Amino acid sequence: MHHPSSPVDKRRKFDPDASLVLVGIRGCGKRSLGFVAATALKRRFITEDHYFKEVTSYTRHEYLKRFGSQEFQKRDIEILKTMLDNHRSGCVIECGLGSLTRPVQEHLRQYSATNPIVYIVRDMDRIQSLLGLEDQSVKLLCEGDPLHRTCSNFEFYNVEDRSSISAVNDEGSPDRRCVDYSFKLKEAKEDFTRFVRFVTGMDVGHTSYDSPFVLLETPPELRSFTHAIFVRSSDLIEGAVKLPELESGGDAIELCVDRWGPEMTPILSKQVSLLRRNARTPIIISIDKSATGIAKGGLSSAEVDDIYVSIAEHALRLAVEYLAVDLGLERPQIREIIRTRGMTKIIGQRIFEPTEPETWESEQCFSLYLEAEKLGCQLVRFLRVATTRDDNAAVAKFTNKVQSLPGEHPPAIAYNIGSLGRTSQVFNSILTSVTHPAIERTRDNVHDPQITSRDAVKALFQSYVLDPLQFFILGGNVAYSLSPAMHNAAFRHCGMSHTYTIPDSPSLAIVDRLGRDSHFGGSSVVQPWRVQLSHKLAAKSRHVEAIGAINTIMPLRARADGTMFPLQEQASRRNQAGPVLGWYGENTDWVGIMTCINHNLSPRNAISPLKTTGLVIGAGGMARAAVYAMLRLGCRKIFIYNRTLSRAESVARHFNSWAASQVELTEVVYVLKSLKDEWPVDVCPPCMIASCVPADPDLDEPPANFEMPMQWLGSPTGGVVLEVRTLGEWQIHVID
């Protein structure tokens, strides 16, 4: 096998605009994923085939036929190198067959010092089926493909898209008559978009101090009482996990690698992709040295550590959000892992067995925390197998000692494991490992969690750490609202003791009464109170500033001395009662609308700032949220229609003024004056439409039986239509 003359650069720190390169064999999905990445990153997409023709005026096949194999291979390598060197920034680059040659792989290894290079992997059986390959061809590809790991610094396993599978005919070709055809690669689009945004740093470093109550914007280590669902690699291999059910029950997923061997490299890559797709939460990778088999083969401790490091290095290639690293490794090994972590956060970890001399009270334990911080760990996790219940009091003292340190320090995760340690697991506030009903593990392991997230949350309420709060819905026509039933079901599912009800005598006067109730938790707000209550706010999020409407108020609580907690601390105390000093206003409608559009918009309609058009019907608070959601998705041409023209013009002025305050934006919202208007000829028909017509509209709104003019439904690639009906809450229906 060919051994590289120079190693791939592992630092994984790049300029924000560094071009992203995709490598892999034919049929792995580079072209489709490259288009997805270019759209997500708002970059130019360059393919090797297109660039070859641009330089030579011949297709690759034409050039091969005209000049012969030897000249073609020489020219192909030259052009591929030139393509890479001339486009080092602002692009997504797809490398073709040239990446299988040694000269190009050597060039890519050097290129990796400044650019992210992603190796795309796919099931070989699927590639063989798609390309109709003979077994001998498959064998050659299987031998050559893994060499891409030697010239790349990231890896993405392209798991089969369920929407793609359903959109093929009996011969395996795309079936355009299939109702799912327009949604082809929808799941892959979402997965790879998140991946490339993380790799390039687009989603890293964003703080939530202006909107601390929005969970989407706050990492789990900055929230209170967060949980990570613990899954072993062997669980996934043995089919012991119902993957779709993992979408709830935790704030993150911890994948513990408990098997290893040469065949496990692609298996681990696939497992991470499967968890990403089903859970859609941050992923932690940890390594169980005692269970992987690497410590049982007569190897020296140094050899075992080397294998451990190789697993950790592969985890970094997968761009997971967190990697737990054993602090028992040699210090140079830990420093190298931290140096090459990229955007992954390193959790310095130590698991203390009962036979080890270190205790929670010992100075060695505290010194190890300080050493982990000095090494550069972003978080520190200490676990100890409990032998008595007194160990739970001891770990609480250790946690208090860490928290009393002056200044900022890495968050500490510290609790006891085993049945006697469950109390400390409940009270640990950051990323406690939990199990899940969807995991049907047959073997017991003392290190594995025994409680679920629901168990832990219920225990926090039963021990009075968290308080049962009262939530409401305020506004007109809320008697038939489904919000109480939905929220109360969610509270029960999560183990919370809160209640959500409709006030007996809804009026603005009730707000003042709620302000005197220390157990008031917050309220949904619907028309016509959104404007009136907005004047009573002590603070509001940047989203409310941009939208100009609220749909949620939350209490801002006071300390014992009567002063108000800072906003970030308010968010961490959201499940605790206390005196109310004021209201915080938030708008979450845009999150639901944005998520729905993003989840259901097909790759064919990937949002482009220059081409994509949106349409919003209505001019109320929900319409404003829809406009904002489309802007956040990257749409820069949004049309709005309302029966009363002046209200539509007011919404347009509001958002165009907001856009002018953003450096890169100008006019973004335009008004359609009449239902009889033809769609403007100089813009594309809308591929996303939000009908924000209330069920009981006032005279200014379009009627509830509003019919969309056919001339506004001319998108040749279809799209998403959201019907947002407001009757105490809103509902979204997706139509293609």
Order of alpha helices (4+ residues) and beta strands (2+ residues): beta-alpha-beta-alpha-alpha-alpha-beta-alpha-beta-alpha-alpha-beta-alpha-alpha-beta-alpha-beta-alpha-beta-alpha-beta-alpha-beta-alpha-beta-alpha-beta-alpha-beta-alpha-beta-alpha-beta-alpha-beta-alpha-beta-alpha-beta-alpha-beta-alpha-beta-alpha-beta-alpha-beta-beta-beta-beta-beta-beta
